[in-house]
Amino acid sequence: MLFQQIINGLTLGGVYALIALGYTMVYGILELINFAHGEIYMLGAYLGIIFFGFFTVVGLTSFSLSLALALTFILSVIFCAAYGFTMEKIAYRPLRHAPRLSPLISAIGMSLFLQNYVMLTQGATDKVFPHLFGAAGFRLFGARVTYLQTVIIIVSSLLMICLHLFITRTKMGKAMRAVAQDKVMASLLGINVDAVISMTFVIGSGLAAIAGIMIALYYGLVNYSIGYVAGIKAFTAAVLGGIGSIPGAMLGGIFLGFIESMGGSYISNEYKDAYAFIVLIVVLLIRPAGILGKSAEEKV
């Protein structure tokens, strides 16, 4: 029973971590909470259903299910990255030097706009993603592990490793870290700050799209409001791990998945959404900067 909940927690935690990475990357560079990020995740789920449905109609799924799924992921990532890029250009860049409350209000406005946009264009009823993997799986240490859970855990882990390597080993990753530390000095050194910020939104949106498709495959149902709940949980995961810290977002997402899984199994499933916030309050009382966060020194 315990190992089963560990597997369930890893599955949910991997998805939360992918969404939380978008929050923490944007905050690390702009010190902005992008409350519309959860809606990008929701768009990814809807786009997954739309593209996979199109490939089913044209017969690609009958020819090669793996190819249809791969193209679904790729196209959804491209479209969501374009949404994130456009959102930064329209809603955030013009307010970059405005009072801090202004971009926050703009982010909430973008969130509401995207929710209503999807509701009006796709309808308010739930959309169904086909159960491609079914209940097929295997047993491991007494736990039932489905192939879909295995795929979600592996894909989430690989993406987090790739992002870590990108941030630490590539030229763009180093530029992101430089901009996060000091935008003015980075620009004086020849770094295109606007391009770096746009790339941050593109990467975060792409990760959210993948998380949206995987959760649509896992639960089989999608609606226009899933972005709000998942966004709040991912934001909680980012704060729990240490907002602005990429390893912290990964750890916070997985930790949040464990909390939900264990609390829902051993206490009550009705209050699973509350457990994460209770633990968040306790952690912040003990360590206000989060598990891996660093306390900022206030300059006088």
N, C-alpha and C positions, 0 to 999 in steps of 0.2 A: 504493500500500500504506500509506504513512504517513497520507494523508488519510483512508483507510478506518478506521484505528485511532483517529484523532482523532474521527471521527463515533461510533464505538463507545464511546470514552471519554466523550464528552459525554452519550451516552444513559445509561450506567451512573452517571456522575457526577451527573447531574441527580436521579436516584432517591436516591442516597446523600445528596445535599445536603438533600433534603426530609426524610429521616429524621433527619439530623444536626441540623436546625433544632430539632426537638423536644427533643433532648438538651441543646442549648446554651441554649435558652430557659429550661428548667426549672433548669439549673445556674446560669444567670445570676441567677435570682431566689431559689432555695432553697439553692444550693450542694449540690444533690443529684444524683447520677447515677441516673437513672431506668432501671434495667436491664430493666424490663418494657416499655419503649417499642418494642423490636423486635417484641414479641408483638402490639402494637397494629397494626403494619404487617402482620404475618401475618394478623390478624383481618380487616383490610381486604381482603386478597387472597381470603380465604375468603368474606367477605360479598359480594364482587364476583361470585364464581362462583354463590353461592346466589341473589342477586337477578337476575342475568342469566339463570340457568336458569329462574327463575320467570317472567320476562317472555317467555322462549322458549315455555314451556308455554302461557301465556295468549294467545300469538300477537302480542304487541306487537312482537317483533323482525321479524316478517314485514311488519307495517304500517310501522314506522319504526325502523330499526336505530340511527340517531342518537339518537332519543328514548329508546330502551331503554338505550343506553349512558349517556346523561346522567342518567337516573333511577337507574341502577346506581351511578354515582359519588356522586350526591347522597345517596341512602339509606345507602350505605356510610360516607360521611363523618359523617352524623348519628349512626349507630350507634356508630362508633368514637369520636366526640367524647363520646358518653354513657359509653362504657367508660372513657375517660380521666378524665372528670369524676368518675365513681363511684370509680375507683381512687385519685384524689387524696383524696377524702372518707374512704375506708375505710382505706387503707394508709399514707398519708403525713401527713394533717392531725393525727391523734391523736399522732403522733410528732414534731411540728414542733419541740418544745422538749426532746426527748430527746437523749441523746448521739448524735453523728453516725453511729456504727456501727449504731444501731437502724433508722433509715429505710433504710440501705443493705441490711441483712438483709431488711427488709420488701419492698424492691424486687426482690431476688432471689427471694423467696418468691412474689411476684405473677407473676414471669416463669414460674416452674415451674408455678404453678397454671394460668395461661392456656394453657401448652403442653399440659398434661394434660387440661384442659377441652376443648380443640379435638380432641385425639387421641381422647378417649372419645366425644365427640358426633359427630365427622365421620369417624372412622376413621383408622388409621395409614397407609393407602395414599395415593399421590399423587392429587390431584384435577386434572382437566383443564379448562382454559379454552379455549374455541373460538378457532381462529386466524382472527379476523375480517378481518384485513388481508392475510393470506397473505404472499407474497413480493413483492407489487407495490411498485414504487418508481421511482426515477429515478437517473440517473448525474450526479455532480457532481465535477468535477476528477478523473475516473477512478475515483471511489469509488462503490460501490453503496449508495444511501441508500433505505431502505424508508419507506413512508408512516408506519408505526408509529413508527420512530425519529424522524421529523420531528415527529410529534404529541407524543412524550415530551419531546423537547428544548424544543419551544415551550411546552407546558403547564408544565414544570418552571421554565423561565425566567420565565414570566408570574407564577406563584405566588410565586417568590422576590422579584420586583419588587413585587408587591402586598403581601407581608409587610413588606418594607422601608418602603414608603410608609405602611403601617398603623402600624408602630412609630414612625416619625418624624413623621407628620403628624396622627394622630388623638389624641383625648383619652385613650382607653384605652391607646394605645401609649405616650404620655407617662407615664401612671400606671404602666405596666409598668417603664419605665426608672427612675422614682422609687423604686418598691419594690425594684428590683434594687440601687440605690445605698444606701438606708437605709429599712428597713421601719418602724422606730419613727417617724422623722420624717415618712414618707409618711402613716402613720396619724394623726399629729397634724395634718396638713394636710387631713384629711377624706377620704383615699383609703381605700376598702374593700379592705384587703390580701387578705382571703380571696377576694373576688370576682376580684381581679386574678390571683391564683395559679390559681384554677379556670379562668379564661379562658386562661391560658397552657397548661394541660393540654389544654383543648378545642382550641385552635388547633394545637398540636403533634400531637395525635391525628388531627385532620382531615387534616393534611399527610401523615402516615404512611399513612393509609387510601388516599389518592390514589396514593402511591408503591407501595403493595401491589397495587392494581388494575393499574397500569401495568406492573409487573414480571410480574404474572400474564399479562397480554396478550402481553408480550414473550417470555417463556419457554414459556408454555402449560401449565406444571405448577406445582402448589402442594402443599406438605406442612406439617405442624404445626411442623417444626423450622426453617423458613426465617427465622423472626424472630430466632433466636439468632445466626446467621451475619451476617445483614444488620445486626442491632443492633450487633454488635461492630465491623463495618466502619464503620457510621455514627458510632459513638462514636470510633473512630480518626480519622475525618474531622473530627469536632468538635474533638478534641485537636490534630490537625494544623493546623487553621486558627486555633485559639485558643479554648479552651473558654470559653463565656460571650459570645463575639462572634458576632453573627448574620452579618455579612459573612464572618467567618472560617469559619463552618460551610458557607456556600455555596462559598467558595473551596476548602476542604478536601475537600468532597464531589466537586467536579469534578476536583480534583487527584488524588484517590484513584481515580476512574474512569479517568483517563489512565494512572496507574501500572499498574493492572490490565491495561488494554488493551495498552499497549506491552510490558509484561513478558510477558504471555501470548503475544504475537505474535512478539517478537524473542528471547526467552530460552526459556521453557518454560511451557506452559499448565498443567502439573501443579502448579506452585508459585505460581500467580497470587495465592492468598490470603496468601502470605508476603511478597510484595513490598511491600505497603502497610505492614506492620509494620516491615520493614527501613528503609524511608524514614522512618517515624515516629520510630524510634530515632535516626536520623541528624539529623533536623530538631530533635528535642528536645535532643540533645547540643549543637547549635549555638545554638538559640533555645528555651529551656525553656518559655516561655509560648505557643509556637506561632507560626505565621506572622504573624497579625494580633493575637495576644493581648498583653496588657499585664501586666508583672510587678507583682504585688501588693506594696505596701509593708507590712511587718510593723510593727504598732504595739507599742511597749514601754510 
